Amino acid sequence: MTPEGKTPELQTWKQIAEFLGVSIRTAQEWHDKSGLPVYKLEGTFRADPAELTAWVERHKQPKEQPVAPLPPPEPGPPTTPPSSNNNGAGLLAKLAIATFLLICLGSVVVWKFWPVKDPPANLRVEGSDLIVMNHKGEDLWRYTFPYPLAQALYSRPERIQHNAKFLDLDKDGRVEVLFTYHPVNDSDVGAPLYCFSETGQVKWKFTPGEAVRNDNQAFSNIYFVNWFSINQKNEVLIGSNHVSGYPYQIMGLTSQGKDIDGGYWHPGHLLRRLLLDLDRDGSEELIAGGVNNAYQQATLVVLDPNLLHGSARVPEGSPLRILNQGTPPEKAVVLFPRSCITEKFEPFNRVAMMRGSAELMEIQVSQTHVLEGPYLIYQLNAQLEVTALSVSGGFETRHKELEAEGKLDHKFTPSELDRLKKITVIRK
């Protein structure tokens, strides 16, 4: 779906060339040699007109200044006609020129293929510009996006760490920059993930989502990249939510930005994740946590990163299942029971935090729609069995407040805690 007033995406080289006012060959040369922002998605070359316009503006050449005529040469001594005695000098001159050209060529090769001595390590944003710096804080390069960036999402070190990574993704000895572009108008255009080279060229761009539907409604193709992780194979795993909050898509890409297996679709959101080898087979599983709207419960899903396809498991006959995406691929699904606070006052509980190792995971489950709300703290082993459960101080306080207000008719007891330990685990 194209937002009203926005130029439609260009989907062929002919459309791109006509938009730029050049031949197809010229447009392709600009893409190959100068980084014209054209991306190959699902076998089709595509381009955003706003990005093309911004690129053209950046690459405009300054007008040539008039050059003053050279002064007449000063009179000098008469020149000596060339003779056969000058042949040696001419040969030396040719050798010197050839040596100079070889040195220049070598310099270009070293500049192009040798890693930058002080590579990208940090960034800042200004208006529509991403400025990438080395570890000394010195500017290395700048990239201009079509729309201003949402400054608050890059204002602190932890937010930069969430939205950017600096690593040798394709194992070529150079540092790539992965960057989530959150424009101020992301509710209109979405938030994609970019992969930049060490010197600032766009290597690939991932635009999340697609137009999908369930039995109740159709969803537009506007999604935000919410998180991304790199697994032990240097594949990029990406979680993205729809502008309305759900559905949620998880994709796997190769280090070159190629789709691995089509995408996993979930009727809720999965804002938290871990990469752990739960079954000790030498390969990490993706454990994602959030809420499943179809069950109205907090959930964990255990996924094989190489099998990220299909629609999530939902109750039989649920209208919230995302259609036409294949069978549920989860190796396991965990559903956390709702507390009395959630049952009476909230639409669902949700996973608020995840940490730990394959031997012991700690999962905080918020009992309200606020992630920082009163929560239960579960400890799970690699078999997804509850080994311990505790309640936060905020949970006990809130329970007592609701008792005092007459909104809860019972005290929190050990038997209620035992009930909350009974999670549901559905295995493939």
FIVOFI-344122 format. One record per residue (C-alpha): x negated, y negated, z; residue in three letters. Coordinates in steps of 0.2 Angstrom, whole numbers, plus 5000, padded with zeros to 4 digits. Layout:
BEGIN
XYZala/...
END
This chain:
BEGIN
500050005000met/499349834995thr/499649695007pro/500649555000glu/499549424992gly/498049534991lys/497249574974thr/497449764971pro/495949874972glu/495049904955leu/494850084951gln/493950094934thr/492350024927trp/493349944914lys/494449844927gln/492849804937ile/491949734921ala/493449634916glu/493649564933phe/491849504933leu/491949444915gly/490449554909val/490249724899ser/490449894907ile/488549924905arg/488149754913thr/489249794928ala/488449964930gln/486749894929glu/487149774943trp/487749914953his/486250024951asp/484949884952lys/485649754963ser/486949834974gly/488549784966leu/489849844979pro/490649984970val/491050144979tyr/491450324973lys/492950394982leu/493750554978glu/492850554961gly/493450384956thr/492450224956phe/493250084966arg/492949904971ala/493749774982asp/493949614972pro/493549504987ala/491949604990glu/491449584971leu/491849394972thr/490749374988ala/489349474980trp/489349364964val/489249204975glu/487749274984arg/486849314968his/487149154959lys/485549084953gln/485148894957pro/485248774942lys/483548754934glu/482748584938gln/482048484923pro/480248514921val/479048364919ala/478048374903pro/476248424906leu/474948284905pro/473748294889pro/472148394892pro/470648304898glu/469248294884pro/467948424887gly/466448494880pro/466648584863pro/467048764863thr/465848894857thr/466549004843pro/466749184848pro/465349294843ser/464949484844ser/463949444860asn/465649404869asn/466349584866asn/465749644883gly/466549494892ala/468149524883gly/468149704889leu/467749664907leu/469249534906ala/470449674900lys/469849794914leu/470149654927ala/471849624920ile/472249814920ala/471649824938thr/472649684944phe/474249754936leu/473949924944leu/473749844961ile/475349744958cys/476249904953leu/475549994968gly/476149854980ser/477949874972val/477950064975val/477350044993val/478649904996trp/480050014989lys/479650184996phe/478550155012trp/479550135028pro/479749955035val/478449935049lys/479649865061asp/481349935056pro/483149885061pro/483449905079ala/484849775084asn/486149655076leu/487249505078arg/488749435069val/489049255063glu/490649215054gly/490749345039ser/488849385041asp/488049545048leu/486249495053ile/485149645057val/483549625067met/482049725072asn/481649765091his/480749595092lys/482349505088gly/481749445071glu/482949435057asp/482649575043leu/484149545032trp/485949485031arg/487549555023tyr/489049445020thr/490749525021phe/492349465012pro/493149415029tyr/492549345046pro/492149485059leu/493049505075ala/491649425086gln/492249505103ala/491949675096leu/490049645094tyr/489849525109ser/488949645121arg/487649775120pro/488849915124glu/490049855111arg/488649845098ile/488150025103gln/489950085100his/490050005083asn/488350025076ala/486950155075lys/485150145069phe/484450305064leu/483550405050asp/485150485044leu/484550565028asp/482850615034lys/481850505022asp/480750425035gly/481850265034arg/483050195046val/484850175040glu/486150065049val/487950135052leu/489149985055phe/490949985058thr/491649825050tyr/493049755060his/493749595051pro/494849475061val/496249525049asn/495949715051asp/497849745054ser/498049695035asp/496449775028val/495849905040gly/494149935047ala/492950045037pro/491250115041leu/489650055031tyr/487950145029cys/486650015025phe/484850055019ser/483349995029glu/483249845018thr/485149805018gly/485849885002gln/487549975004val/487150165002lys/488950215005trp/490650155012lys/491950255021phe/493750185021thr/494850295033pro/496550355031gly/497750395017glu/499650365015ala/500450515024val/502150545032arg/503050655044asn/504850705045asp/505350535052asn/504350405043gln/502950365030ala/501350275036phe/500450145026ser/498550165021asn/497850045034ile/496750125047tyr/495350075059phe/493750175062val/493850195081asn/492250295084trp/490850395074phe/489650525080ser/488150615072ile/488050795075asn/486450915075gln/486550935056lys/486550745054asn/488350745048glu/489450595052val/491050635062leu/492350485061ile/493950455071gly/495150335064ser/496850275070asn/498350205060his/498750015062val/500250065072ser/499350175084gly/499550345076tyr/499350455067pro/497450495070tyr/496250555057gln/494550645060ile/493350665045met/491650735043gly/490450665030leu/488750715024thr/487250605027ser/487550545009gln/489350495013gly/490150645005lys/491850715012asp/491550885020ile/493250965022asp/494650845019gly/495150785036gly/496150835052tyr/497750745056trp/498450725073his/500150645079pro/499450535093gly/497650475096his/496050555101leu/494950405107leu/493750505117arg/492550645111arg/491050755115leu/489950865105leu/489551025114leu/489151205110asp/490451285120leu/490351465113asp/488451465113arg/488351515094asp/487051375091gly/488251255083ser/489151115092glu/491051095093glu/491950935093leu/492950915108ile/494150765106ala/495350695119gly/496850585119gly/498750615118val/499850725107asn/501450625104asn/502350785099ala/502050865116tyr/502050695125gln/500550755135gln/498650725137ala/497650835126thr/495950905121leu/495750985104val/494151095100val/493651085082leu/492351155071asp/491551005062pro/491351105046asn/493251145046leu/494050975048leu/495650995038his/497451025041gly/498850955053ser/498750965072ala/499751095082arg/501451035087val/502951115095pro/503951225083glu/505151115073gly/504350945079ser/504750805066pro/503050725071leu/501950845062arg/500950765048ile/501550845032leu/500650915017asn/498950935026gln/498851115029gly/498851235044thr/498251185061pro/496351215062pro/495951195081glu/494951325089lys/495851275105ala/497151145111val/497251095130val/498851015137leu/498750935154phe/500350935164pro/501250765168arg/501250715186ser/502850655195cys/502250475192ile/502150505173thr/503750605172glu/504750465180lys/503950305173phe/502850345158glu/503050415141pro/501550525142phe/499850545151asn/498250525142arg/496350575142val/495450415148ala/493650475149met/492650635145met/490850675150arg/489750825155gly/488950975147ser/489551145140ala/489451215157glu/490451085165leu/491550945158met/492350815168glu/494050745161ile/494950595168gln/496750595164val/497650435166ser/499450455172gln/500050285165thr/499950205148his/498450105155val/496850195153leu/496150125169glu/497750175178gly/497950305192pro/497150465186tyr/496750645189leu/494950715188ile/494850885180tyr/493250995179gln/493251125165leu/492051265161asn/491551325144ala/493051435143gln/494251285147leu/494651345164glu/494951225178val/493651245191thr/494151085201ala/495450955202leu/495450795212ser/496450635212val/495850455212ser/496150335226gly/497250235214gly/498350385211phe/498650415230glu/498950225233thr/500150215219arg/501150375225his/501350295242lys/501850125235glu/503250215225leu/503750315240glu/503950155250ala/504950075237glu/506150225236gly/505650265218lys/504850435223leu/505750545235asp/504350655241his/502550645248lys/501050705237phe/500650885244thr/499351015241pro/500751115232ser/500950975219glu/499050975216leu/499151155213asp/500451135200arg/499451005191leu/497951125190lys/499051235178lys/498451165161ile/499051255145thr/497751315133val/498251375116ile/496951465106arg/496851495087lys/
END
